[in-house]
């Protein structure tokens, strides 16, 4: 009896392809980081850190910090691409 390989990447949640089953710890980390990048709304935090709209210094700090945090999370995602299951749509072979 030959088992048919089924496509487990068939659900979408908040614009992110979701997986039916976690294949590894790295796979879970990848999906969490990707979900955070796509779904976390920082506007409330921004408003609390820059209460005065005229505070250009705090605004500049926010923009730089948010950009740095985004790059950090994105780097965590990219560094896991080659360790995803080979059947994952985002899988990339290591160079």
C-alpha positions in Angstrom: 0.0 0.0 0.0 1.5 3.3 -1.0 0.6 6.4 1.0 -0.2 9.6 -0.8 1.7 12.7 0.3 -0.9 15.3 1.2 -0.4 19.0 1.0 -0.6 20.2 4.6 -0.2 23.9 3.7 -3.8 24.5 2.8 -5.1 26.9 5.4 -4.6 30.7 5.6 -4.9 32.6 8.9 -4.5 36.4 8.8 -2.7 36.2 5.5 -0.2 33.6 6.6 -0.1 30.0 5.4 -0.7 27.8 8.4 0.5 24.3 8.9 -1.6 21.5 10.2 1.3 20.0 12.2 4.5 21.3 13.7 7.4 19.4 12.1 10.2 20.7 14.3 11.1 23.3 16.9 12.7 25.5 14.2 9.5 25.1 12.1 7.4 26.4 15.0 9.8 29.3 15.6 9.7 30.2 11.9 5.9 30.3 11.9 5.7 32.3 15.1 8.2 35.0 13.9 6.4 35.2 10.5 3.0 35.5 12.2 4.3 38.3 14.5 5.7 40.3 11.6 2.4 40.0 9.8 -0.1 40.6 12.6 1.3 42.6 15.5 -0.1 46.1 15.6 2.3 48.5 17.4 0.2 51.6 17.1 -1.0 51.6 20.8 2.6 51.1 22.0 3.7 53.9 19.7 1.1 56.3 21.1 2.2 55.5 24.6 5.9 56.0 23.8 5.3 59.2 21.8 2.4 61.0 23.7 3.2 64.4 22.2 2.8 64.3 18.4 5.2 67.3 18.2 8.1 65.3 19.9 10.3 64.8 16.9 13.1 63.3 18.9 10.9 60.5 20.3 9.3 59.9 16.9 12.8 59.6 15.3 13.8 57.1 18.0 10.6 55.1 17.5 11.1 54.9 13.8 14.7 53.7 14.2 13.9 51.3 17.0 10.9 49.8 15.1 13.0 49.4 11.9 15.7 47.7 13.9 13.2 45.3 15.7 11.6 44.5 12.3 15.0 43.7 10.8 15.9 41.5 13.8 12.7 39.5 13.5 13.0 39.3 9.7 16.6 38.0 10.1 15.3 35.3 12.5 12.8 34.2 9.8 15.4 34.2 7.0 17.9 32.2 9.0 15.4 29.4 9.4 14.3 29.0 5.7 16.9 26.2 5.0 15.8 24.3 8.1 12.1 24.1 7.3 10.6 20.9 6.1 11.4 20.4 2.4 7.7 20.3 1.7 7.1 23.8 3.2 6.3 26.4 0.5 8.9 28.8 1.9 11.7 26.2 2.1 15.0 27.3 0.6 18.1 25.1 0.2 21.2 26.3 2.1 23.9 27.8 0.0 
